[in-house]
């Protein structure tokens, strides 16, 4: 028997919830692509603005790591919740 406090973890998500999570997943993917463009721009124009290679790479890395973690969580929820 399952404790009532854990029952919510095993309920099937609604189609509206699934589409919302797919929209969030799409947003995360777009942001990941834009982070690559930002990195390119920082590498190309950063030195003119006084932004070093290390600062550009650190900025890219911190943003990308956060987005990739959220990517895994959302995709996991969508795949398991939708099936």
N, CA, C and O of each residue as an XYZ file, in Angstrom:
332
protein
N       0.831     -1.201      0.000
C       0.000      0.000      0.000
C       0.869      1.256      0.000
O       1.934      1.306      0.616
N       0.384      2.245     -0.699
C       1.112      3.497     -0.822
C       0.601      4.503      0.193
O      -0.610      4.657      0.357
N       1.512      5.194      0.879
C       1.074      6.242      1.791
C       0.372      7.364      1.010
O       0.791      7.691     -0.101
N      -0.658      7.938      1.559
C      -1.396      8.984      0.844
C      -0.533     10.213      0.516
O      -0.817     10.941     -0.435
N       0.522     10.435      1.311
C       1.381     11.594      1.054
C       2.172     11.443     -0.246
O       2.631     12.443     -0.799
N       2.340     10.218     -0.744
C       3.117      9.988     -1.960
C       2.249      9.735     -3.189
O       2.777      9.616     -4.295
N       0.966      9.654     -3.024
C       0.084      9.303     -4.146
C       0.188     10.308     -5.297
O       0.092      9.917     -6.461
N       0.382     11.587     -4.993
C       0.446     12.605     -6.048
C       1.611     12.364     -7.007
O       1.557     12.787     -8.162
N       2.665     11.688     -6.541
C       3.831     11.454     -7.391
C       3.554     10.449     -8.499
O       4.320     10.361     -9.458
N       2.477      9.697     -8.381
C       2.186      8.640     -9.338
C       0.897      8.891    -10.112
O       0.362      7.976    -10.736
N       0.400     10.109    -10.076
C      -0.801     10.427    -10.848
C      -0.394     10.853    -12.254
O       0.630     11.509    -12.444
N      -1.194     10.478    -13.219
C      -0.927     10.835    -14.618
C      -1.233     12.313    -14.815
O      -2.237     12.821    -14.316
N      -0.351     13.002    -15.553
C      -0.573     14.429    -15.783
C      -1.630     14.613    -16.856
O      -1.838     13.743    -17.701
N      -2.292     15.759    -16.810
C      -3.337     16.056    -17.793
C      -2.694     16.506    -19.105
O      -1.529     16.903    -19.112
N      -3.433     16.450    -20.210
C      -2.889     16.934    -21.485
C      -2.476     18.409    -21.422
O      -1.510     18.809    -22.072
N      -3.199     19.217    -20.645
C      -2.830     20.627    -20.505
C      -1.481     20.771    -19.803
O      -0.649     21.584    -20.204
N      -1.273     19.978    -18.755
C       0.004     20.011    -18.047
C       1.137     19.544    -18.957
O       2.230     20.111    -18.935
N       0.875     18.514    -19.755
C       1.888     17.999    -20.678
C       2.274     19.076    -21.688
O       3.461     19.277    -21.946
N       1.300     19.768    -22.260
C       1.602     20.805    -23.245
C       2.339     21.980    -22.598
O       3.226     22.573    -23.213
N       1.976     22.310    -21.373
C       2.690     23.372    -20.662
C       4.157     22.999    -20.489
O       5.044     23.821    -20.720
N       4.412     21.753    -20.081
C       5.796     21.323    -19.879
C       6.553     21.255    -21.202
O       7.748     21.550    -21.239
N       5.880     20.869    -22.295
C       6.543     20.883    -23.598
C       6.900     22.305    -23.991
O       7.957     22.541    -24.577
N       6.032     23.251    -23.676
C       6.338     24.656    -23.966
C       7.541     25.138    -23.154
O       8.389     25.861    -23.676
N       7.619     24.747    -21.899
C       8.772     25.101    -21.068
C      10.028     24.432    -21.617
O      11.093     25.048    -21.662
N       9.905     23.174    -22.033
C      11.041     22.455    -22.608
C      11.537     23.159    -23.876
O      12.742     23.298    -24.083
N      10.604     23.601    -24.718
C      10.965     24.330    -25.936
C      11.659     25.643    -25.586
O      12.642     26.014    -26.227
N      11.154     26.347    -24.577
C      11.778     27.590    -24.139
C      13.212     27.343    -23.670
O      14.115     28.113    -23.995
N      13.417     26.282    -22.916
C      14.760     25.956    -22.433
C      15.690     25.669    -23.607
O      16.842     26.103    -23.602
N      15.204     24.945    -24.608
C      16.026     24.652    -25.786
C      16.415     25.941    -26.518
O      17.568     26.107    -26.917
N      15.464     26.837    -26.691
C      15.743     28.110    -27.354
C      16.765     28.916    -26.548
O      17.678     29.514    -27.117
N      16.609     28.929    -25.226
C      17.565     29.650    -24.382
C      18.965     29.033    -24.468
O      19.961     29.756    -24.434
N      19.045     27.713    -24.579
C      20.348     27.068    -24.745
C      20.997     27.510    -26.059
O      22.196     27.787    -26.105
N      20.203     27.572    -27.116
C      20.730     28.037    -28.409
C      21.179     29.491    -28.313
O      22.230     29.850    -28.843
N      20.395     30.323    -27.646
C      20.764     31.726    -27.499
C      22.007     31.892    -26.630
O      22.770     32.841    -26.813
N      22.215     30.975    -25.688
C      23.421     31.036    -24.861
C      24.663     30.799    -25.716
O      25.702     31.420    -25.489
N      24.559     29.903    -26.699
C      25.683     29.672    -27.607
C      25.955     30.939    -28.423
O      27.111     31.311    -28.626
N      24.896     31.598    -28.888
C      25.061     32.855    -29.637
C      25.678     33.928    -28.739
O      26.544     34.687    -29.175
N      25.230     33.986    -27.491
C      25.810     34.939    -26.542
C      27.304     34.662    -26.342
O      28.110     35.592    -26.296
N      27.665     33.401    -26.227
C      29.070     33.039    -26.051
C      29.894     33.487    -27.256
O      30.979     34.048    -27.108
N      29.356     33.227    -28.461
C      30.043     33.677    -29.673
C      30.232     35.195    -29.639
O      31.319     35.696    -29.928
N      29.169     35.926    -29.284
C      29.251     37.385    -29.254
C      30.255     37.864    -28.206
O      31.000     38.814    -28.444
N      30.275     37.205    -27.049
C      31.237     37.584    -26.016
C      32.666     37.317    -26.467
O      33.568     38.103    -26.178
N      32.872     36.215    -27.170
C      34.224     35.915    -27.652
C      34.646     36.880    -28.754
O      35.806     37.286    -28.823
N      33.697     37.246    -29.615
C      34.027     38.123    -30.744
C      34.183     39.583    -30.314
O      35.120     40.257    -30.740
N      33.273     40.072    -29.473
C      33.252     41.489    -29.119
C      33.640     41.775    -27.670
O      33.777     42.935    -27.281
N      33.814     40.737    -26.883
C      34.068     40.925    -25.463
C      35.350     41.661    -25.145
O      35.388     42.481    -24.228
N      36.401     41.375    -25.895
C      37.683     42.034    -25.618
C      37.588     43.542    -25.837
O      38.240     44.314    -25.133
N      36.768     43.970    -26.821
C      36.579     45.407    -27.044
C      35.855     46.059    -25.867
O      36.018     47.252    -25.611
N      35.053     45.265    -25.156
C      34.297     45.769    -24.010
C      35.001     45.500    -22.684
O      34.490     45.850    -21.620
N      36.165     44.883    -22.752
C      36.905     44.592    -21.534
C      36.496     43.303    -20.856
O      36.769     43.111    -19.671
N      35.838     42.408    -21.598
C      35.409     41.119    -21.040
C      36.407     40.062    -21.503
O      36.583     39.855    -22.703
N      37.050     39.402    -20.567
C      38.096     38.443    -20.908
C      37.502     37.119    -21.389
O      36.305     36.866    -21.256
N      38.377     36.285    -21.951
C      37.971     34.943    -22.373
C      37.428     34.146    -21.188
O      36.409     33.465    -21.304
N      38.109     34.237    -20.056
C      37.673     33.497    -18.864
C      36.302     33.930    -18.377
O      35.475     33.095    -18.011
N      36.060     35.244    -18.372
C      34.749     35.741    -17.939
C      33.662     35.317    -18.924
O      32.551     34.970    -18.521
N      33.989     35.347    -20.217
C      33.023     34.911    -21.233
C      32.679     33.440    -21.060
O      31.512     33.052    -21.114
N      33.709     32.627    -20.851
C      33.495     31.190    -20.701
C      32.745     30.878    -19.408
O      31.870     30.012    -19.391
N      33.080     31.573    -18.336
C      32.379     31.353    -17.068
C      30.904     31.736    -17.188
O      30.031     31.028    -16.686
N      30.633     32.847    -17.848
C      29.243     33.274    -18.041
C      28.479     32.233    -18.845
O      27.377     31.831    -18.471
N      29.074     31.799    -19.954
C      28.445     30.767    -20.773
C      28.203     29.499    -19.963
O      27.115     28.924    -20.002
N      29.229     29.066    -19.226
C      29.139     27.813    -18.480
C      28.076     27.826    -17.396
O      27.322     26.864    -17.251
N      28.011     28.898    -16.643
C      27.023     28.975    -15.553
C      25.600     28.940    -16.122
O      24.734     28.227    -15.615
N      25.377     29.716    -17.174
C      24.038     29.737    -17.785
C      23.694     28.366    -18.366
O      22.593     27.856    -18.157
N      24.646     27.771    -19.099
C      24.373     26.489    -19.759
C      24.163     25.368    -18.746
O      23.299     24.513    -18.946
N      24.925     25.357    -17.681
C      24.747     24.313    -16.664
C      23.351     24.404    -16.050
O      22.677     23.386    -15.891
N      22.918     25.604    -15.707
C      21.581     25.771    -15.122
C      20.503     25.334    -16.110
O      19.547     24.662    -15.724
N      20.649     25.711    -17.384
C      19.644     25.338    -18.380
C      19.631     23.831    -18.623
O      18.562     23.241    -18.778
N      20.796     23.207    -18.657
C      20.851     21.761    -18.904
C      20.237     20.967    -17.758
O      19.587     19.946    -17.985
N      20.439     21.428    -16.545
C      19.810     20.747    -15.404
C      18.294     20.838    -15.510
O      17.594     19.843    -15.318
N      17.787     22.023    -15.815
C      16.338     22.172    -15.967
C      15.827     21.360    -17.154
O      14.722     20.819    -17.108
N      16.622     21.274    -18.209
C      16.268     20.483    -19.383
C      16.019     19.029    -18.988
O      15.016     18.436    -19.384
N      16.934     18.459    -18.207
C      16.804     17.063    -17.782
C      15.550     16.875    -16.921
O      14.804     15.917    -17.123
N      15.311     17.775    -15.966
C      14.149     17.636    -15.091
C      12.840     17.735    -15.864
O      11.938     16.923    -15.661
N      12.731     18.717    -16.744
C      11.480     18.889    -17.498
C      11.258     17.715    -18.440
O      10.152     17.177    -18.505
N      12.300     17.307    -19.176
C      12.139     16.193    -20.105
C      11.760     14.919    -19.357
O      10.915     14.156    -19.825
N      12.373     14.686    -18.210
C      12.026     13.510    -17.402
C      10.552     13.555    -17.005
O       9.847     12.553    -17.117
N      10.093     14.699    -16.549
C       8.692     14.832    -16.134
C       7.751     14.645    -17.306
O       6.708     14.007    -17.162
N       8.095     15.186    -18.454
C       7.234     15.058    -19.630
C       7.158     13.612    -20.069
O       6.069     13.100    -20.328
N       8.306     12.940    -20.158
C       8.314     11.563    -20.645
C       7.575     10.629    -19.689
O       6.758      9.817    -20.122
N       7.856     10.738    -18.405
C       7.214      9.842    -17.453
C       5.777     10.236    -17.151
O       4.939      9.370    -16.898
N       5.489     11.503    -17.175
C       4.121     11.940    -16.882
C       3.162     11.745    -18.025
O       1.957     11.610    -17.812
N       3.686     11.727    -19.256
C       2.819     11.631    -20.422
C       2.550     10.202    -20.832
O       1.684      9.952    -21.670
N       3.285      9.246    -20.249
C       3.085      7.856    -20.660
C       2.395      7.053    -19.588
O       2.150      5.861    -19.772
